[in-house]
Amino acid sequence: MILTHIIARIQNWLRVRRNVEILSQLSDRELSDIGLSRGSIEDAARHAVNA
């Protein structure tokens, strides 16, 4: 039970990291086109995983 919870948290963290990596590769213009800025990448990545 606890192990399952830990694994799920690690998987979520890895998804957030991957989303941050992908979004960070976009140009400022591309980020602006989708309504993001460099400062909001982390929040957007977390929101995408937790949605």
N, C-alpha and C positions, 0 to 999 in steps of 0.2 A: 504494500500500500504506500508506504513512504517512499520506497524506491521508484514506484510509478510516478509519484508526484515530482520527485527530483528529476527524473528523465524528461517529463513533460516540460518542466521549467527550463532545462538545458536546451531542449528542442526549440522552444519559443525564443530563447536568447539567440540561438544560432540563426533562426529566421529573421530576427530583428537585425542582427549583424549583416546578414546577406542583403537585406533590403537597404540598409545604410550604404553598403558597398556599391550596390547598383545605382542608387540615387546620387551618390557622391560622384559618379562618373559623368553625370549629366552636366551640361553647361548651365550657366546662370540663366540664360535665355530659355532653355528647355525647362528648367525648374520653374521659372516664372510662368511659362505656358500652362503648367499643371497646377499653378497656384501655390508653389512652394518657394522658399528661400533656403540658402545654405543653413541658416540657423534653425530651420524647422524640419530638417531631414530626420533627425532622431525621433522627434515626436510623431512624424508621419509614418515612419517605419514601425514604431511601436503600435500605433493605431491600426495599421494594416494587419498586423499579426493578431491583435486582440479583437478585431472586428468580427 
